[in-house]
Amino acid sequence: MNGKVHVMDHPLVAHKLTILRDKNTSVKDFRELVSEIGMLITYEATRDLPLTTCEVETPICKTTAPMLKGKKFAVVPILRAGLGLVDGVLRMVPSARVGHIGLYRNEETLEPVKYFCKMPKDVAEREVLIVDPMLATGGSAEAAIGFMKEYGCTSIKLMVLLAAPEGIERIQKSHPDVDIYCGAVDERLNENGYIVPGLGDAGDRIFGTK
């Protein structure tokens, strides 16, 4: 059974993504929009977090009300572009721990190589949300999910702003237990592996390095 693909059907996400796609959007605005969209997608990605109840006293009376059951949560950005989504996730789940995973592509084998990895000690016990702005070929996300499984993680979701059908297919084939949350699914990849119509290189546009 393939993991589900949750595409955000929301006017705010659609509107903000359109501004992101515009090549004339400034670095400052781009960075802020990435964080805002990340926050909105996190809202959906955390919809199934378990609840318990506690007693609180309102100004009127005592009552029993819902609260999170204490399920531990971790957000894991794929460096470097994934860093742009962390702030939005943390605004929604302030108690989350943050792991980091750095990957680069071996130019000969084209396989992702891990060059940096720092995780919370109890990451295997946590709900893990891997974040990266783009799911293009799916190579980096596939590798990152694999590395998290090596840590013993059993509850993993992937959150991206834009996905290509090719990337979705790859993740569903290699990690069928992982749900994908994305702002939109675009048409295809071009010959250079960029998402079409896409928004260009997310890392360069977040950090102003081009």
C-alpha positions as CSV (number, residue, x, y, z in Angstrom):
1,M,0.0,0.0,0.0
2,N,1.4,3.4,-1.0
3,G,1.6,6.2,1.4
4,K,-0.9,8.9,0.7
5,V,-0.1,12.2,-1.1
6,H,-1.8,15.1,0.6
7,V,-2.0,18.1,-1.7
8,M,-3.1,21.3,0.0
9,D,-6.4,22.4,-1.3
10,H,-6.4,25.9,0.3
11,P,-6.6,29.3,-1.3
12,L,-3.9,30.8,1.0
13,V,-1.4,28.1,0.0
14,A,-2.3,28.5,-3.7
15,H,-1.9,32.3,-3.5
16,K,1.4,32.2,-1.6
17,L,2.8,29.6,-4.0
18,T,2.1,31.8,-7.0
19,I,4.1,34.6,-5.4
20,L,6.9,32.2,-4.7
21,R,7.0,31.1,-8.4
22,D,7.4,34.7,-9.6
23,K,11.1,35.2,-10.5
24,N,10.8,38.8,-9.4
25,T,9.9,38.0,-5.8
26,S,12.6,39.3,-3.4
27,V,14.8,37.1,-1.2
28,K,13.2,38.6,1.9
29,D,9.6,37.9,0.6
30,F,10.5,34.5,-0.7
31,R,12.0,33.4,2.7
32,E,9.0,34.7,4.6
33,L,6.6,32.9,2.2
34,V,8.4,29.6,2.5
35,S,8.0,29.8,6.3
36,E,4.4,30.8,6.0
37,I,3.5,27.9,3.6
38,G,5.5,25.5,5.8
39,M,3.3,26.6,8.8
40,L,0.1,26.0,6.8
41,I,1.2,22.5,5.5
42,T,2.3,21.6,9.1
43,Y,-1.3,22.3,10.2
44,E,-2.4,19.4,7.9
45,A,0.6,17.1,8.6
46,T,-0.2,17.2,12.3
47,R,-3.9,16.5,11.9
48,D,-3.6,12.9,13.2
49,L,-1.5,13.7,16.3
50,P,-3.2,11.9,19.2
51,L,-5.1,13.8,21.9
52,T,-5.8,13.3,25.5
53,T,-7.8,15.5,28.0
54,C,-6.9,17.6,31.0
55,E,-8.8,19.6,33.5
56,V,-8.5,23.4,33.2
57,E,-10.3,26.2,35.0
58,T,-11.6,28.9,32.8
59,P,-12.7,32.3,34.2
60,I,-16.2,30.7,34.3
61,C,-15.8,27.2,35.6
62,K,-13.7,24.0,35.6
63,T,-13.9,21.9,32.4
64,T,-12.2,19.0,30.7
65,A,-10.6,19.9,27.4
66,P,-8.3,18.3,24.8
67,M,-4.6,18.6,24.6
68,L,-1.8,16.8,22.7
69,K,-1.1,13.4,24.2
70,G,2.6,14.1,24.6
71,K,3.6,12.3,21.4
72,K,7.1,13.5,20.7
73,F,7.8,15.3,17.5
74,A,10.9,16.1,15.4
75,V,11.4,18.1,12.3
76,V,14.3,17.1,10.1
77,P,15.4,19.6,7.3
78,I,17.4,18.3,4.4
79,L,20.3,20.9,4.2
80,R,20.4,23.5,3.1
81,A,17.1,24.5,1.5
82,G,15.1,22.5,4.1
83,L,16.2,25.1,6.7
84,G,13.7,27.5,5.2
85,L,10.8,25.4,6.4
86,V,11.9,24.8,10.0
87,D,10.7,28.1,11.4
88,G,7.1,27.6,10.1
89,V,7.0,24.1,11.6
90,L,8.3,25.3,15.0
91,R,5.7,28.1,15.1
92,M,3.0,25.4,15.0
93,V,4.8,22.8,17.2
94,P,7.2,24.9,19.5
95,S,8.2,21.9,21.6
96,A,9.6,19.9,18.5
97,R,13.2,18.9,18.4
98,V,15.2,19.6,15.3
99,G,17.5,17.1,13.6
100,H,19.7,18.0,10.6
101,I,20.7,15.9,7.6
102,G,23.1,17.1,4.9
103,L,23.3,15.4,1.6
104,Y,25.3,15.9,-1.6
105,R,25.3,14.0,-4.8
106,N,28.3,12.0,-5.9
107,E,28.9,13.3,-9.4
108,E,30.1,9.9,-10.7
109,T,27.4,7.6,-9.2
110,L,24.8,10.3,-8.9
111,E,23.9,8.7,-5.5
112,P,23.2,11.0,-2.4
113,V,26.0,10.9,0.1
114,K,25.5,11.9,3.8
115,Y,28.0,14.5,4.9
116,F,26.3,15.8,8.1
117,C,23.8,14.2,10.5
118,K,22.8,15.4,14.0
119,M,19.7,14.0,15.6
120,P,17.9,14.2,19.0
121,K,19.0,11.2,21.1
122,D,15.4,9.9,21.3
123,V,14.6,10.5,17.6
124,A,13.5,6.9,17.1
125,E,10.6,7.5,19.6
126,R,9.4,10.6,17.8
127,E,7.0,11.4,15.0
128,V,9.5,12.6,12.3
129,L,8.6,15.3,9.7
130,I,11.3,15.5,7.0
131,V,11.2,18.9,5.2
132,D,12.6,20.1,1.9
133,P,11.1,22.7,-0.4
134,M,11.2,20.6,-3.5
135,L,10.5,16.9,-4.3
136,A,12.1,16.7,-7.8
137,T,13.8,13.4,-8.7
138,G,13.2,12.2,-5.1
139,G,16.8,11.1,-4.6
140,S,17.6,13.2,-1.6
141,A,14.2,12.6,0.1
142,E,14.5,8.8,-0.6
143,A,18.0,8.8,1.0
144,A,16.9,11.0,4.0
145,I,14.0,8.7,4.8
146,G,16.3,5.7,4.6
147,F,18.8,7.3,7.0
148,M,15.9,8.0,9.5
149,K,14.8,4.4,9.3
150,E,18.4,3.4,10.1
151,Y,18.0,5.4,13.3
152,G,14.9,3.3,14.1
153,C,12.3,5.8,13.2
154,T,8.9,4.2,12.4
155,S,6.6,7.2,12.0
156,I,7.9,9.4,9.1
157,K,6.2,12.0,7.0
158,L,7.7,14.1,4.1
159,M,6.7,17.7,3.7
160,V,7.5,19.8,0.6
161,L,6.3,22.9,-1.1
162,L,6.3,21.5,-4.7
163,A,6.4,18.0,-5.9
164,A,7.0,16.4,-9.4
165,P,5.1,13.3,-10.3
166,E,8.5,11.5,-10.8
167,G,9.6,12.3,-7.2
168,I,6.2,11.1,-5.8
169,E,6.4,7.9,-7.7
170,R,10.0,7.2,-6.5
171,I,9.1,7.8,-2.8
172,Q,6.0,5.7,-3.1
173,K,8.0,2.8,-4.6
174,S,10.9,2.9,-2.2
175,H,9.1,4.0,1.0
176,P,5.4,3.1,0.7
177,D,4.8,3.7,4.4
178,V,5.6,7.4,4.2
179,D,2.9,10.0,3.6
180,I,3.8,13.1,1.5
181,Y,2.4,16.5,2.2
182,C,2.9,19.1,-0.5
183,G,1.6,22.5,-1.5
184,A,1.1,21.5,-5.2
185,V,2.0,18.8,-7.7
186,D,3.6,20.3,-10.8
187,E,3.7,19.0,-14.4
188,R,7.1,17.2,-14.7
189,L,10.9,17.4,-14.5
190,N,12.9,19.0,-17.3
191,E,16.1,17.5,-18.7
192,N,18.1,19.2,-15.9
193,G,16.0,17.7,-13.1
194,Y,14.2,20.9,-12.3
195,I,10.5,21.0,-11.6
196,V,8.3,22.5,-14.4
197,P,6.9,25.2,-14.0
198,G,8.5,25.1,-10.5
199,L,10.1,28.1,-8.8
200,G,13.8,27.6,-9.7
201,D,16.5,26.7,-7.1
202,A,14.8,27.0,-3.7
203,G,18.1,27.1,-1.8
204,D,19.5,30.0,-3.9
205,R,16.2,31.9,-3.6
206,I,15.9,31.4,0.2
207,F,19.5,32.4,0.9
208,G,20.1,34.9,-1.9
209,T,23.1,33.0,-3.3
210,K,22.4,33.6,-7.0
